[in-house]
Amino acid sequence: MTNSIIWAAGGTGFTFLMTSLGASFVFFFHNKTKEHIQKIFIGFAAGVMIAASVWSLLIPAIEEAESNGGIGWIPAAGGFVLGIVFLMLLDTIMPHLHPGSKEAEGLTSSMKRTTLLVLAVTLHNIPEGMAVGLSFALAAQHGDNSLYTAAMALAIGIGIQNFPEGAAISLPLRNEGMSRGKAFLMGSMSGIVEPIFGIFTVLIAGGIQPAMPWLLSFAAGAMLYVVVEELIPEAHLGEHSHIGTLGVMGGFLVMMILDVALG
């Protein structure tokens, strides 16, 4: 259990660090990134999350269930649906505002616009933290080096897409009139939920080992909900949507190569 927590903390700590590095762009750029660059970044994040959901979460969930003598598709499908429901509830309840939007989503709140912007990115980061934490927990349970490298590949992929995500929150906050230091802090802290949820899910998985296939597919369902509900629509807003499409394809390709080459 201790080994699992250490690995999960290291993996999600890396993804959090990448978010912070991206948020540091606020010290070097005066304006928010251009719209077409944003589309590429958002599309790339979507592609990474789609590939990670399949290779790093759903396939291992099926294999884990079958190795335990169960029917592979049952926990994969059941956990997947539960993950969708979980994120749908969070999306409905938690007040948040997406960059470029005028009206907040979720329950009515008196929170500042800047806080709502941070909460929107925080929603995306919850399933990412769960995914990385669970991948390391699975590797620790089996003591399999190939599973450790697969978990590292997932952490690298999520970290790569977190880099522009950090900039995507700190630069708009600066544009809203926030100081550079505070915009960096808020952008960086939007990623703190990754180590929190990563370690939390490891603790659950360690206490109830048969639940691992359900938890892996749960994280996959939550991630794909974010992709379909938020990222792909944002990547295709306005004209020239092929830019966002290429971003999705590129992210998928990079995550697939990382997972297969290192797995």
N, C-alpha and C positions, 0 to 999 in steps of 0.2 A: 504493500500500500504506500509506504513512504517513498519507494522508488518511483511509483506511478506519479505521485504528487510532485516530486522533484522534476521529472521529465515534463509533466504538463505545465508546471510553473515556468520552466525554461522555454518551452515551445510558445506558450501564450505570451510570455514576457517578450519574446522576439517580435511577435506580431504587434504587441503594444508599442515596442520601441520603434517599429516601422511607421506606425501611426504618428508617433511623436516627431519623427524625422520629417514626415510629410507636412505636419503642422508647422514646422520651423520655417517653411517657405515664406511664411508671413513676414519674416525679417528681411527677406531679399526681394520680394515683389510688392509693388505698391497697389496693384490692381488685381482683381480676381482673374483666374485663368480664362482664356478665350473659350467661347461656347463649343467650338468643334473639338478642342482639346479635352474639355469636360466630357463630351460625348464618348470620346475614345476611352478615357479613364473609366467611366461608368460601365461602358460595354465590356471592357477588359475585366473589371471586377465581376460582372455577371458571368462571363465565360469561365473564369476561374472557379466560381462557386458551383456552376453546373457540372463541370468535370469533377470537382472535389466531391460533390454529392453522389456521383455514380461510382467512381473508382475508389475513393477513400472512405465512403460511408455505406452506401447501399450494398455493394458487392461484398465487403467485409461482413456486413450484418447477415447477409444470406449464408455466407460460408461459415460464420460463427454458429448460427442456429443449426445448420446441418451437421456440423462437427459435434454438437451437443445431442444429436439424435433427433432433432426436431424438423419441422417442415420450414424450409428457408423463407418462403414468400410470406408466411403469416406474420412474423414479427417485422419483416421489412415493410409490408404494406400497412400493418397496424401502427407501427411507430411513425411511419411517414405521414399518415393521416393525423395522428396526434400532434406532430410537429407543426403541421399546417394550421390546425385549430389553435395551438398555443400562440403562434405568431399573429394569427388573425385577431385573437383576443387582445394581445398587446397593442396591435395596430389600432384597434377600436377604442381601447381604454386609455392608452398613454398619449397625452397631448404632445404633438410634434409638428414641425414645419419643415418641408423640404426646400432646399435652396432654389430660388426662382419662383416659388409659390407665394401666393398672397394670403391664402387662408389656411389656418392650421387644421390638422386632422386630430381625431381622438376626442376625448371629453373636453368640454369647454373649460378653459383655464385662463387665469389672469397672469400667467407666466410671461416674462419678456420674450420678445421675438427671438433674441439671440439664444436664450435657453431652449426654446422650441426647436431651433436649428440643430443644436447639439443633440437633443433627444432623438431627432430623426436618424442621425448616423449611429447613435447608441443602439437603436433597434436593430440595425444591420449587424452590429458587432456581436450581439448575444449568441446567435447560432454559430458564428465563426469560432468563438471561444470554446463552445461546447464541442465542436467538431475536432479541433486540435487536441483538446484535453482528452476526449474519448479515444482518439487514435493512439495517443501515448499510453493510455490506460490499457487498451487492448494489447499493445506490444509488451507492456510490463506483465500482464497476466500470463502471456504465453512464453515470455523470455526469448522471443524470436527476433533476430537481428534484422531480417527483411521487413518485419512490421515496424521496427524502430526507424528504418530508413524511409519507409512509406509515410510514417508520421512526420518525419523531418521534411519530406517533400511537401506534405500538406501545409506545414507551418511556413515553409519558404513561399509557397504559392499564395497563401493568405497574406503573408507579410508583404509580398510584392504589390498586391492590390490594395493593401492598407496604406501604402506610401502616398499615392495620389489622393486617397480618401481623407487623409489627415489634412492635406492642403485644401481639399474641397470644402472643409468646414472652417478652417482658420482664416482663409482669404475672404470668404463672404462675411465672416464676423468682423473682420477689419473694415470691410466695406460698409458695415452697419454702424461704424463709428467707434468700435471697441479698440482699446489700445493694443499694440502689437503683442506685448507681454501677456495680456489677458486672453487675447485671441489664440495665441499659441497654447496657453494652459487649457483653455476650453476645448480646443481641437485635440490636444493630446489626451485629455481626460475622457473624451468620447470613446477611447479605446480601452479604458481601464476595466470595462465589463468583460473583456475577453479573458484575462487571467482569473477574474472572479468566477465567471461561469465555467471556465475550463477546469479549475480546481474543484468547484462544487460538483460537477458531473463525475469527476474522477472518484470523489468520495462516495457518491451514490453507486457508481459502477462497482467499486471495490466491495461495498457492503452487500450488493445483490448481483453477483456475477451473472446469473442467468438473464438478467435484464439488459446485458450489453447489446445484443442484437436490436432490441427495442430502442435503446438510447441512441445507437448509431443511426438508425433510420429516422428517429425523431429529429436529430440534428439535420439530416438530409432534407426532410420535409420542411423544416423551418427555413433552411437556406434557400430552397427553391421557391418558397413563398415570397421571400424578399426579392429574388431575381425577377419573378413574373409580375409581382405587384408594384415594385418600385424601380428596379434598375433598368430593365429592358425598356419600359415606357419612357424613362428619363433619357435614355441613350438615343431614342428615336423621335424626340420632340423636334418640331420644325422641319425644315427642308434638309436634303442631303442625308437621309437616314442611313445610307450605306456606310457612313463613317462609324456610326454606332455599331452597325452589323459587323464590320471588320474588327472592331474592338472586341466584340463578343467572341468571334472566331479565334482571334489572337489569344485571348485569355484562356479559352478552352484548350487550344493547342499547347500553350505553355504548361498548363496544369496537367494535361494528359501526359506530356513528355516527362515532366518531373515525376509523376506518380509511377509511370511504367519504367522509366530509366533507373530510378532510385529504389523502386519497390521490389 
